[in-house]
């Protein structure tokens, strides 16, 4: 057994490293820390590898869906518990563990609260080792399984403003994901989600196994370098992930639209232009393409090296802009599906597929 007890220090490292691997999305570190405090108050958090559990163990994905920049977005820790109750009340088998849907400042903690409450492990077999905009992208290729019935529950929204919503949906994965996205929109922009029970054997084959521990190691290196300032932290990030510094400069312009439960837009840093759909999607300099999702494009604050999501960036902010090739990341099966990547193009107005053939299957 390679079980790890998640302490507050380990959890903080996961949030920090996870935020970098979010690639502009994956929620804020502030929300991740709220989840950490709630989870640690409920019980012991255990992190295990996929080979530490029987292959027929049922795993449930914890997620959050929506537009982080939406003004009314609100998900409370209790919502992450409620969605498990809803899922099990609608025929989902009792889980033997939980997996986060992706990396990100808060996403990497998805599933931790019910895991602590139920005394079940968090399994290091994330759906994706970076963040992604759509639920289908974080479903390990389940949309390609004709017989698979997706079960998804969602809850969130501010009840004091009449925005609280909870739903359960079952059916084809694309349809249920669309219903959850609509629920996020109606809830003010964000919902907690529990979805897609699978056996551990499927997660081992199609998930991003080892991505959570990778985020922890990255976060630990960032914390150790923090006293050296932003340049030192960014140097550690690039050395660990095998990426490159594209530029350092002020955010010269920022276009952000929140619509349909998503954030999208364009950001200019120095002489570089990026587009985003929750996460950074493209990176160009002078019209030449430098990086394309699922490459990791990310901004870090120049002063302290802390990761800054697309929802948090502000005009005039001094940032480092980095790029890590997709080949150096731990990716789930959803990142290798051309049909899912094609959906990015009309949102950001840029070609995607011609630039990522080496990633696709």
C-alpha positions as CSV (number, residue, x, y, z in Angstrom):
1,X,0.0,0.0,0.0
2,X,1.2,3.5,-0.8
3,X,-1.4,5.3,1.2
4,X,-0.8,8.9,2.1
5,X,-2.7,10.8,4.8
6,X,-3.5,14.3,3.4
7,X,-2.4,16.8,6.0
8,X,-3.1,20.5,5.8
9,X,0.4,21.1,4.4
10,X,0.0,18.4,1.8
11,X,-3.4,19.7,0.9
12,X,-2.0,23.3,0.5
13,X,0.7,21.9,-1.8
14,X,-2.0,20.1,-3.9
15,X,-4.0,23.3,-4.3
16,X,-0.9,25.3,-5.3
17,X,0.4,22.8,-7.8
18,X,-3.1,22.0,-8.9
19,X,-3.7,25.7,-9.7
20,X,-0.8,25.8,-12.0
21,X,-1.9,22.6,-13.8
22,X,-5.4,24.2,-14.1
23,X,-4.0,26.1,-17.1
24,X,-6.2,29.2,-16.3
25,X,-9.2,27.3,-15.1
26,X,-10.0,24.7,-12.4
27,X,-11.3,27.2,-9.9
28,X,-9.6,29.4,-7.4
29,X,-7.2,28.4,-4.6
30,X,-9.4,30.3,-2.2
31,X,-12.3,27.9,-2.9
32,X,-9.9,25.0,-2.7
33,X,-8.8,26.0,0.7
34,X,-12.5,26.2,1.9
35,X,-13.0,22.7,0.7
36,X,-9.8,21.6,2.5
37,X,-10.9,23.1,5.8
38,X,-14.3,21.4,5.5
39,X,-12.9,18.0,4.5
40,X,-10.3,18.0,7.3
41,X,-12.9,18.9,9.8
42,X,-15.0,15.9,8.8
43,X,-12.5,13.1,9.1
44,X,-9.2,11.6,7.9
45,X,-8.4,12.1,4.3
46,X,-6.5,9.2,2.7
47,X,-4.9,9.3,-0.8
48,X,-4.3,6.0,-2.5
49,X,-2.9,4.9,-5.8
50,X,-5.2,3.1,-8.3
51,X,-3.3,-0.2,-7.8
52,X,-4.1,0.0,-4.1
53,X,-7.8,-0.8,-4.5
54,X,-9.6,-3.8,-6.1
55,X,-10.2,-3.3,-9.9
56,X,-14.0,-3.6,-9.4
57,X,-14.2,-0.8,-6.8
58,X,-16.8,1.8,-7.8
59,X,-15.4,5.3,-8.1
60,X,-17.4,8.5,-8.4
61,X,-16.0,11.7,-9.9
62,X,-16.3,14.9,-7.9
63,X,-16.5,18.1,-10.0
64,X,-17.6,21.7,-10.1
65,X,-19.2,23.0,-13.3
66,X,-19.7,26.6,-14.4
67,X,-18.2,30.0,-15.0
68,X,-15.9,31.0,-12.1
69,X,-16.2,34.7,-13.0
70,X,-20.0,34.8,-12.8
71,X,-21.0,37.4,-10.3
72,X,-23.6,35.2,-8.6
73,X,-21.6,32.0,-8.6
74,X,-21.8,30.2,-5.2
75,X,-21.1,26.6,-4.2
76,X,-21.1,25.8,-0.4
77,X,-19.2,22.8,1.0
78,X,-22.5,21.2,1.9
79,X,-23.4,21.1,-1.8
80,X,-20.5,18.6,-2.4
81,X,-22.2,16.3,0.2
82,X,-25.7,16.8,-1.2
83,X,-24.8,15.7,-4.7
84,X,-23.6,12.3,-3.4
85,X,-26.9,11.8,-1.6
86,X,-28.8,12.7,-4.7
87,X,-26.7,10.3,-6.9
88,X,-27.1,7.3,-4.5
89,X,-30.8,8.0,-4.1
90,X,-31.2,7.6,-7.8
91,X,-29.6,4.2,-8.2
92,X,-25.9,4.8,-8.1
93,X,-24.0,2.0,-6.3
94,X,-22.3,2.9,-3.1
95,X,-18.8,4.1,-4.0
96,X,-15.5,2.7,-2.7
97,X,-13.6,5.9,-3.4
98,X,-13.7,9.3,-5.1
99,X,-11.7,10.9,-7.9
100,X,-11.3,14.6,-8.7
101,X,-12.4,15.5,-12.2
102,X,-9.2,17.6,-13.0
103,X,-6.4,19.6,-11.7
104,X,-7.1,23.2,-10.6
105,X,-7.0,25.4,-7.5
106,X,-10.3,24.1,-6.3
107,X,-11.0,21.2,-8.7
108,X,-8.2,19.1,-7.3
109,X,-10.1,19.0,-4.0
110,X,-13.4,17.8,-5.6
111,X,-14.5,14.6,-3.9
112,X,-12.5,15.3,-0.8
113,X,-15.4,16.3,1.4
114,X,-17.6,13.2,0.8
115,X,-14.5,11.0,1.0
116,X,-13.7,12.4,4.5
117,X,-17.3,12.2,5.7
118,X,-17.8,8.6,4.4
119,X,-14.3,7.3,5.4
120,X,-13.4,6.5,1.8
121,X,-10.2,7.2,0.0
122,X,-9.4,9.8,-2.6
123,X,-7.9,7.8,-5.5
124,X,-5.1,9.3,-7.5
125,X,-6.7,8.6,-10.9
126,X,-8.0,12.0,-11.8
127,X,-10.1,12.2,-15.0
128,X,-7.5,14.7,-16.3
129,X,-4.2,16.0,-15.1
130,X,-5.0,19.5,-16.3
131,X,-8.2,21.5,-16.3
132,X,-10.7,21.5,-19.2
133,X,-13.9,23.4,-20.0
134,X,-16.5,20.7,-20.6
135,X,-17.7,17.8,-18.5
136,X,-17.4,15.5,-21.4
137,X,-13.7,16.3,-21.7
138,X,-13.3,15.1,-18.1
139,X,-15.2,11.8,-18.5
140,X,-12.3,9.6,-19.5
141,X,-13.8,8.8,-23.0
142,X,-17.1,7.5,-21.6
143,X,-18.9,9.2,-24.4
144,X,-17.5,6.6,-26.7
145,X,-19.1,3.8,-24.8
146,X,-22.5,3.2,-26.4
147,X,-24.0,1.3,-23.6
148,X,-22.8,3.5,-20.8
149,X,-25.6,5.4,-18.9
150,X,-24.2,8.6,-17.4
151,X,-25.6,9.5,-13.9
152,X,-24.9,13.1,-12.8
153,X,-26.2,15.1,-9.9
154,X,-25.7,18.8,-9.3
155,X,-26.4,21.3,-6.6
156,X,-25.4,25.0,-6.0
157,X,-26.5,28.6,-6.0
158,X,-27.3,31.1,-3.3
159,X,-30.5,30.1,-1.5
160,X,-30.9,33.6,0.0
161,X,-31.2,35.0,-3.6
162,X,-33.5,32.2,-4.8
163,X,-30.8,30.7,-7.0
164,X,-30.3,27.3,-5.3
165,X,-30.7,24.4,-7.8
166,X,-30.3,20.7,-7.5
167,X,-30.9,18.1,-10.2
168,X,-30.3,14.5,-11.2
169,X,-29.9,13.4,-14.8
170,X,-29.3,10.0,-16.4
171,X,-28.8,9.2,-20.0
172,X,-26.2,9.7,-22.8
173,X,-23.2,11.5,-21.4
174,X,-23.4,14.5,-23.7
175,X,-27.1,15.1,-22.8
176,X,-26.6,14.8,-19.1
177,X,-23.5,17.1,-19.2
178,X,-25.5,19.7,-21.0
179,X,-28.3,19.5,-18.4
180,X,-25.7,20.0,-15.6
181,X,-24.2,23.0,-17.5
182,X,-27.7,24.5,-17.8
183,X,-28.3,24.0,-14.1
184,X,-25.0,25.9,-13.4
185,X,-26.3,28.7,-15.5
186,X,-29.6,28.8,-13.6
187,X,-27.9,28.6,-10.3
188,X,-26.0,31.8,-10.9
189,X,-23.0,30.3,-12.6
190,X,-21.7,27.3,-10.7
191,X,-22.7,24.0,-9.2
192,X,-21.1,21.1,-7.4
193,X,-21.4,17.8,-9.3
194,X,-21.0,14.1,-8.6
195,X,-21.0,12.0,-11.7
196,X,-20.2,8.9,-13.8
197,X,-19.6,5.9,-11.5
198,X,-17.0,3.6,-13.0
199,X,-14.9,0.7,-11.9
200,X,-11.3,1.3,-10.9
201,X,-10.1,-0.8,-13.8
202,X,-11.7,1.7,-16.2
203,X,-10.1,4.6,-14.4
204,X,-6.7,3.0,-14.5
205,X,-6.9,2.6,-18.2
206,X,-8.4,5.9,-19.1
207,X,-7.7,8.3,-16.3
208,X,-4.7,10.5,-15.4
209,X,-3.2,8.3,-12.8
210,X,-0.6,10.0,-10.6
211,X,-1.7,13.5,-11.4
212,X,-2.6,14.4,-7.9
213,X,0.7,13.4,-6.4
214,X,2.4,15.3,-9.3
215,X,0.5,18.4,-8.2
216,X,1.5,17.9,-4.6
217,X,5.2,17.6,-5.6
218,X,4.9,20.7,-7.7
219,X,3.3,22.7,-5.0
220,X,5.9,21.6,-2.5
221,X,8.7,22.9,-4.8
222,X,6.8,26.2,-5.3
223,X,6.4,26.6,-1.5
224,X,10.1,25.9,-1.0
225,X,11.0,28.5,-3.6
226,X,8.6,31.2,-2.4
227,X,11.2,33.2,-0.4
228,X,13.1,33.8,-3.6
229,X,10.2,35.7,-5.2
230,X,8.3,35.2,-8.5
231,X,11.2,34.5,-10.7
232,X,12.5,31.7,-8.5
233,X,9.0,30.1,-8.2
234,X,8.5,30.2,-11.9
235,X,11.9,28.7,-12.5
236,X,10.9,25.8,-10.2
237,X,7.6,25.3,-12.0
238,X,9.3,25.2,-15.5
239,X,12.1,22.9,-14.3
240,X,9.6,20.5,-12.7
241,X,7.1,20.4,-15.6
242,X,9.6,20.8,-18.5
243,X,8.0,24.0,-19.8
244,X,9.3,27.4,-21.1
245,X,8.8,31.0,-20.2
246,X,7.1,32.8,-23.1
247,X,7.1,36.3,-21.8
248,X,6.8,38.6,-18.8
249,X,4.6,41.7,-19.0
250,X,1.5,43.6,-18.1
251,X,-1.9,42.4,-19.0
252,X,-2.6,45.0,-21.7
253,X,-6.1,44.0,-22.6
254,X,-8.7,41.5,-21.2
255,X,-12.0,40.6,-22.9
256,X,-14.2,38.3,-20.8
257,X,-17.7,37.1,-21.6
258,X,-19.7,34.9,-19.1
259,X,-22.5,33.1,-21.0
260,X,-24.2,29.7,-20.8
261,X,-22.2,28.7,-17.7
262,X,-18.8,29.4,-19.3
263,X,-16.2,32.2,-19.3
264,X,-14.6,32.9,-22.6
265,X,-12.5,35.7,-24.2
266,X,-9.1,37.0,-25.1
267,X,-6.1,38.3,-23.0
268,X,-3.0,40.1,-24.3
269,X,0.2,40.0,-22.3
270,X,3.1,42.0,-23.8
271,X,3.4,40.9,-27.5
272,X,1.4,37.6,-26.9
273,X,-2.3,37.0,-27.4
274,X,-4.2,34.2,-25.7
275,X,-7.7,33.0,-26.0
276,X,-9.6,31.1,-23.3
277,X,-12.7,29.1,-22.7
278,X,-12.5,28.9,-18.9
279,X,-8.9,27.6,-19.5
280,X,-6.3,29.1,-21.9
281,X,-6.9,27.6,-25.3
282,X,-4.4,29.2,-27.7
283,X,-1.2,31.2,-27.4
284,X,0.1,33.3,-30.3
285,X,2.9,35.9,-31.0
286,X,2.6,38.0,-34.1
287,X,0.0,35.6,-35.5
288,X,2.3,32.6,-35.1
289,X,0.8,29.8,-32.9
290,X,3.0,28.9,-30.0
291,X,0.7,26.7,-27.9
292,X,-2.7,25.0,-28.3
293,X,-4.9,23.2,-25.7
294,X,-4.3,20.7,-24.2
295,X,-0.8,22.3,-24.0
296,X,-0.6,24.0,-20.6
297,X,-0.7,27.8,-21.0
298,X,-0.7,29.6,-17.7
299,X,-0.1,33.0,-16.0
300,X,1.7,33.5,-12.7
301,X,2.0,36.7,-10.8
302,X,5.4,38.3,-11.4
303,X,5.8,39.4,-7.7
304,X,5.3,36.1,-5.9
305,X,4.9,33.4,-8.6
306,X,1.4,32.5,-7.5
307,X,-0.9,31.1,-10.3
308,X,-3.5,33.4,-11.6
309,X,-6.6,32.0,-13.4
310,X,-8.4,33.7,-16.3
311,X,-11.2,34.7,-14.0
312,X,-8.7,36.4,-11.6
313,X,-6.5,38.3,-14.1
314,X,-6.8,42.1,-14.1
315,X,-5.7,44.7,-16.6
316,X,-2.3,46.0,-15.9
317,X,-1.3,43.0,-13.7
318,X,2.4,42.0,-14.2
319,X,2.6,38.3,-15.0
320,X,4.7,35.5,-16.3
321,X,3.2,33.6,-19.2
322,X,4.4,30.0,-19.4
323,X,3.9,27.1,-21.8
324,X,4.2,23.4,-21.1
325,X,3.7,21.0,-24.1
326,X,0.8,18.5,-23.7
327,X,3.3,15.6,-24.1
328,X,4.8,16.4,-20.7
329,X,1.4,16.4,-18.9
330,X,-0.5,13.5,-17.4
331,X,-3.7,13.5,-19.5
332,X,-6.9,11.5,-19.4
333,X,-8.6,9.9,-22.4
334,X,-10.9,12.9,-22.9
335,X,-7.9,14.9,-24.1
336,X,-7.3,12.5,-27.0
337,X,-10.7,12.7,-28.7
338,X,-10.9,14.9,-31.8
339,X,-14.7,15.4,-31.5
340,X,-14.2,17.0,-28.1
341,X,-11.4,19.3,-29.3
342,X,-13.3,20.4,-32.3
343,X,-15.9,22.0,-30.0
344,X,-13.4,24.6,-28.9
345,X,-13.0,26.2,-32.3
346,X,-16.3,28.1,-32.6
347,X,-16.0,29.4,-29.0
348,X,-12.5,31.0,-29.4
349,X,-12.6,31.6,-33.1
350,X,-9.3,29.7,-33.7
351,X,-8.4,26.4,-35.3
352,X,-7.4,23.7,-32.8
353,X,-7.3,20.3,-34.5
354,X,-4.5,21.1,-37.0
355,X,-2.2,22.0,-34.2
356,X,-2.7,18.9,-31.9
357,X,-2.4,15.9,-34.1
358,X,0.3,14.4,-32.0
359,X,-2.0,14.3,-29.0
360,X,-5.1,12.9,-30.6
361,X,-5.9,9.2,-31.4
